[in-house]
Amino acid sequence: MRKLILTLLLVFVSNTFFSQVAFDQFEGQDDISSVIINKKMFDLMSKVKMDSSDKETMQYLNLIRKLDNLKVFTSTSVRATAEMKAAAEKYSKTAGLEELMRVNEEGKNIKIGVKLGATDTKIKELLMFIEGGGKEKETVLMYLTGDFDLNEISVLTDKMRIPGGDDLKKATKGKKE
């Protein structure tokens, strides 16, 4: 019984640790651009005074209060693309992400996986990987955590101009509570 408890504890701790550092290897690489936003920044952003009469602005403020972490990595490097793809696939399997969408269109491969929350549209984690997008065959890896609604993501991608946001919007169409 003691071994079972230790094993379960080890699995839980290692899985939590892996999720925190799963994509950190891409930070600071010359051929990979990165944007990292942590909970503290989301908290600060939610306190900025904005026009409360604008419905989209209010949706944006409500969403960023629910977010914990955003990591976006982009690259046109073949080497970096292979590393990002391997990391995304490994994380999807070890974290138990559910595939939301997979598209292969005109040389562009898109995969979106999620870890669901309390309802079918509540998300705890979202991982999006786009390979071969745009004119320059740009690869995008986006990892988002929090407790948010899938339908709110289009507001975030519009306001923050996140690479791959249009593809993410397509995945959220028709996903209503």
C-alpha positions, 0 to 999 in steps of 0.5 A: 500500500505504501508503494502504491501511495508513493508511486501515485504521489510521484506520478502526480508531482512529476506530471505537475512539474512537467507541465510547468517546464514542458515548453520552457526549453524554447525560451531564449533560442535565437530561431524561436520567437516567444511571448510569455505572459504569467498570472501576475501580468494578466492580473495587472492587465485586468485592472487597466481602465478601459471603456466599459460600454464596449461589450468586446472590451468587457469580454476581454477583461473578464477572460484575462481574469480567468487566465493563468499562463500563456506561452506562444512560440513561433519559428520558421526553422526546420530544426525548431519546428521538429523540436516544437512538434515533438514537445507538443505531441509528448505533452499532449500524451502525458497530460492527457489532453483531449483532441479538439481539432486536427486539420491538414489543409494546403500544407498547413497542419493544425492540432488543438488539444484541451483539458476540459473543466467543469463543463464541455466548454470550460477549459483548464489547458489549451495546446495549439500547434500549427505547422507550415502556416503563412507565407514563410511556413511559420510554426506556432506553438501556443499553450494556455492555462486557466479556467476559461470558456472556449467561446471566449478565446476569439476575443483574446486572439483578436485583442492580443494578435496571437499568431494562429488566432484565426485557426483557433477561432475556427475551432470554437465555432459551433461550440456553445454551452 
